[in-house]
Amino acid sequence: MSDYFLEVKNLTKHFPLNNDLISRLGGKTRTLKAVDDISFFIKPGETLGLVGESGCGKSTTARLITRLIEPSSGSIYLKDDDLLSLPPERMLDVRKTVQLVFQDPYSSLNPRKTIMQILSRPLEVHNLAKGWTAKRRHVLHLLRLVGLGVEHADRYPHEFSGGQRQRIAIARALAVSPQLIIGDEPVSALDVSIQAQILNLFRELQQEFNLTYLFIAHDLSVIRHISDRVAVMYVGKIVETGTVETIFENPKHPYTHALLMAVPHADPLKPPPRLTLQGELATPVDPPPGCRLYGRCPIATDICGEVSPELIGRGGEHYVACHNI
Amino acid sequence: MADPVLQIEDLGVRFHLKRGRLTAVDQVSLTVNRSETFGLVGESGSGKTVTARAVMRLVPIPPGEIFQGRVLFDGENVLDKSDAEMRELRGRKIAMVFQEPMSALNPVFTVGNQISDALRTNLGMSKREAKERVIELLNLVGIPSPESRYGNYVHEFSGGMRQRVMLAMALSCNPSFLIADEPTTALDVTIQATILELIQSMTERFHMSLIFITHNLGVVAHTCDTIGVMYASHLVELGTKNEIFANPLHPYTQGLLNSIPRLDTQAKFLTPIKGLVCNMLEPPQGCKFNPRCEHAMDICSQEVPPLKEVAPGHFVACHLHP
């Protein structure tokens, strides 16, 4: 029996670009390395925060774990099951265990269906409630769990605000009593006062149902708030991972450091945000060998341009991928 | 010492929609002094952008209507100006940077072309002079190899670079007043840090006044001198940056500051503002915040509290501070 609830090993997703016949004959195909050989684990009942800037592969990782897209290589273990070699009928069970909450509650809810229809769909797919009364009871229970009322069941998504829609999306994920919820930027589209409500809701539900979370966000203060452990991604690679205290109090990787320095504190007495890196985000299309941060990094040496650093343990659960630490 | 450039007095903007009449800005008064950086903060739909657009007279009329108030720029009421006079003002005196450069810039003209167009129309430059000036501007805002970037289209730039282009365009005619509407919201933190630094150095270098619109309290904490907080069409609190952060008086400002997860400590639960933002088509009577306010009294649902000075330079619109 594995100690980990979810374990990802050497997960890789490469998207071929210009993959048409003419480019292939001319040798002009390119590869977008969205996720490149990443490994991490999540223990039962904990929250792993996955943080990084746009295009770094966070969402691709979420989609790979839920098998919405197939990886190029690597393996994903959910407890003791290897998800990638699971037969389709067992995969349905896994989908009951792992649920996804998306960023934009405006596009993730079908505008033509009522909330009742939206929330009873997973019950039908997984055969969890038979007959209208049973479904209705279950749906009303779900609505109460996420802080909505009975009166909301027969309305359509457009009648709700962004925060309420995100509550509905969470209710839909909870419908099948999952154990792992993957939140793909679930609070990024919300205003601060509403964001705080939804973050609290995630916490309450975790305590009540002993849920495990993979929480993806680009906002570091959200990550700091919700996570037990944090993994920092940069252009397809995990560059540093550790407990939330280690990452925020004692970051080792120059990228993590730069990211933290760039966040504006909501406190005028704190130092202003600044960027300690040069230039802009590297591209994941045909990246050169070596560290992805090479060229922007203030402490780079020659080896950084040649060899890609591995994640190396620095004591405890702290892992850093850097040649110069 | 105070040298007001922009004075908004009792501004009211509403929209006549099929679904009803929506008051987007109500009784907003504020002053921006020369070389001052004014941060206008609020959540979506609070009226920040409409206030800024009213200054530029960019509110579409109809369905919009500026139903009351004055907007004095250098002592003259912008709302009384003719369309021709407004064209004189826009770009040359007041310039604006928008949130989404991809939709604010024209995709079918090259970047150089668009900026030089503004220079040729507004300042009557020749084609060659304009091109030289544009390259100078692109260089100024930190775009590498500006000569070759001159002929690029918007889609060939990254998000941060597009915002630099917007800024170059805004600066092109030497305006004395800049309005930046959520200029960094669509950007990653590391890019945001560089753009904030750039905006700050530009306003200092050219002695510009700036209205910075954002929902991010972290951003205003480091860029602005004065902060105005808007909630549901009203300006609810106004004061210096340090006053607002150290001594927030309006329950909404307090709630907003409490809702943000902090970077330096970890709390199990946040203290959110309860309830939802009111429906602006059917706003509550009295103070718009009263249904969500923990300190609400009877009077709060009857009368709209006026903005009052409670300490020197610190204004608040709340019945708790009469």
Interface residues (C-beta under 8 A of the other chain):
Chain A: E53 S54 S161 G163 Q164 D191 V192 S193 I194 Q195 A196 Q197 L199 N200 R203 H218 L220 S221 V222 R224 H225 I226 V244 F248 A258 L259 L260 M261 A262 V263 P264 H265 A266 D267 P268 K270 P272 P273 R274 L275 L277 E280 L281
Chain B: E43 S44 S158 G160 M161 D188 V189 T190 I191 Q192 A193 T194 L196 E197 H215 N216 L217 G218 V219 A221 H222 K241 N242 F245 G255 L256 L257 N258 S259 I260 P261 R262 L263 D264 Q266 A267 K268 F269 L270 T271 P272 I273 K274 L276 V277
